[in-house]
Amino acid sequence: MSGKTLSVVFYRHGESAANAGQATTDPASIPLTDVGSRQAEAIARAFIQTPDLVVSSPFLRARQTAEPTSVITGVPIQIWPIEEFTYLAPQRCQGTTAAQRRSWVEAYWDASNPDAVDGDGAESFIAFTERVRAALRRLEELYREPVSFVAMFGHGQFLQALQWLIETSP
């Protein structure tokens, strides 16, 4: 479609229990705090143009952030595999806070091993990067659809990797 533009606005989920320093169990089920819920409502009310598509990570906090936008605009949410990079095994992290996991996080990044997998439910940096590339390809496919404005709700590391790939791809 010649001359078509696609605008994608990326939103990181609102404040989650983990962001607020609370102990969590499974990365996929971390909820928003009351502050995060208010942030999600504020995002939904700020839209000047109704998105053609609302995309969310399957993780609870991203879905909870996208939900008010879907309700206010009437645009259903599509769940895409744009969840956060889970590089620490969820089983090992159950019931811990971000502060308690800090040494594990530092050890993971200090190792600089893109193939490392911490355990069940974790992914390598290589797999994560391929997931980000797949999301970019899926966005590119939207040029063939009657979609011009996408609101995407995800996670910090995923969105940073997406931006990095956009900026560094030829």
C-alpha positions in Angstrom: 0.0 0.0 0.0 1.9 3.0 -1.2 2.1 6.0 1.0 0.5 4.3 4.0 1.9 5.2 7.4 1.6 3.1 10.5 1.9 4.8 13.9 2.7 2.6 16.9 2.6 4.0 20.4 4.3 1.9 23.0 3.3 1.9 26.7 5.1 0.2 29.5 2.7 -1.3 32.0 1.7 0.8 35.0 3.3 0.3 38.4 3.3 -3.3 39.3 3.6 -5.1 42.7 7.2 -5.9 41.8 7.9 -2.3 40.9 6.6 -1.3 44.3 9.0 -3.7 46.0 6.5 -6.4 46.9 7.4 -10.1 46.8 6.0 -11.9 43.8 5.6 -15.4 42.6 5.3 -15.8 38.8 6.4 -13.1 36.4 3.3 -13.7 34.3 0.9 -13.1 37.2 2.3 -9.9 38.8 -0.7 -7.4 39.1 -0.8 -3.6 39.0 -0.9 -1.7 42.2 -3.6 0.9 42.8 -1.2 3.5 41.4 -0.7 1.4 38.3 -4.4 1.1 37.8 -4.8 4.8 38.0 -1.9 5.2 35.5 -3.7 2.8 33.1 -6.9 4.8 33.4 -5.0 8.0 32.7 -3.5 6.5 29.5 -6.9 5.4 28.3 -8.4 8.9 28.8 -5.4 10.6 27.0 -6.1 9.1 23.6 -7.1 11.8 21.1 -7.3 9.3 18.2 -8.9 5.9 18.7 -6.4 3.1 17.9 -7.3 0.6 15.2 -5.6 -2.1 17.2 -4.7 -2.5 20.9 -1.9 -5.1 21.5 -0.9 -6.4 24.9 1.6 -8.8 26.4 0.0 -11.9 27.9 1.4 -10.9 31.3 -1.3 -9.7 33.8 0.2 -6.2 34.5 0.3 -5.4 30.8 -3.2 -6.7 30.2 -4.5 -4.7 33.2 -2.8 -1.6 31.7 -4.4 -2.1 28.3 -7.9 -3.0 29.5 -9.1 0.6 30.2 -8.0 1.6 26.7 -9.9 -1.3 25.2 -13.0 -0.5 27.3 -13.0 3.3 26.5 -12.2 2.9 22.8 -14.2 -0.3 22.2 -11.2 -1.8 20.5 -10.6 -5.4 21.6 -7.2 -6.4 22.9 -5.0 -8.7 20.8 -2.5 -10.7 22.9 0.9 -11.0 21.3 4.0 -12.7 22.7 5.6 -9.4 23.7 6.0 -10.4 27.4 9.0 -9.3 29.4 12.4 -11.0 29.1 12.3 -13.7 31.8 16.0 -14.6 32.1 15.8 -15.8 35.7 13.9 -19.1 36.3 10.5 -18.2 37.8 10.6 -21.2 40.2 13.8 -19.9 41.8 12.4 -16.4 42.2 9.1 -17.3 43.8 8.3 -15.2 46.8 11.3 -12.8 46.3 11.5 -9.1 45.8 13.5 -7.2 43.2 16.0 -6.3 45.9 16.4 -10.0 46.9 17.0 -10.9 43.2 19.5 -8.2 42.5 22.7 -10.4 42.9 21.1 -13.0 40.5 20.3 -10.3 38.0 23.9 -8.9 38.2 25.4 -12.3 37.8 23.2 -13.0 34.8 24.3 -9.8 33.0 27.9 -10.1 34.1 28.2 -13.5 32.5 27.4 -12.0 29.1 26.3 -15.3 27.7 23.5 -14.8 25.2 22.8 -18.5 25.1 22.4 -18.9 28.9 19.1 -20.3 30.2 18.7 -20.1 34.0 16.1 -22.9 34.2 12.5 -23.9 33.4 10.4 -20.9 32.3 13.5 -18.7 31.5 14.7 -17.8 28.1 18.1 -17.0 26.6 18.9 -13.5 25.3 19.1 -15.0 21.8 15.5 -16.4 22.1 14.3 -13.1 23.6 15.8 -11.1 20.7 14.1 -13.4 18.2 10.8 -12.8 19.9 11.4 -9.1 19.6 12.2 -9.5 15.9 9.0 -11.6 15.4 7.0 -8.7 16.9 8.6 -6.3 14.5 7.8 -8.6 11.6 4.2 -8.8 12.8 4.0 -5.0 12.9 5.4 -4.8 9.4 2.6 -7.1 8.3 0.1 -4.6 9.5 1.0 -2.5 6.4 -1.2 -5.0 4.5 -4.1 -4.4 6.9 -6.5 -1.5 7.3 -4.6 -0.5 10.4 -2.9 2.9 10.8 -2.7 3.4 14.6 -1.6 0.7 17.1 -1.4 1.1 20.9 1.0 -1.5 22.3 1.2 -2.3 26.0 4.3 -4.2 27.1 7.3 -4.2 29.3 10.5 -2.1 29.8 13.1 -4.5 28.5 11.0 -5.7 25.6 10.2 -2.1 24.5 13.9 -1.1 24.9 15.0 -4.1 22.7 12.3 -3.2 20.1 13.6 0.4 20.0 17.2 -0.9 19.7 16.4 -3.2 16.8 14.4 -0.4 15.0 17.3 2.0 15.4 20.1 -0.4 14.5 18.4 -2.4 11.6 19.5 -1.4 8.1 
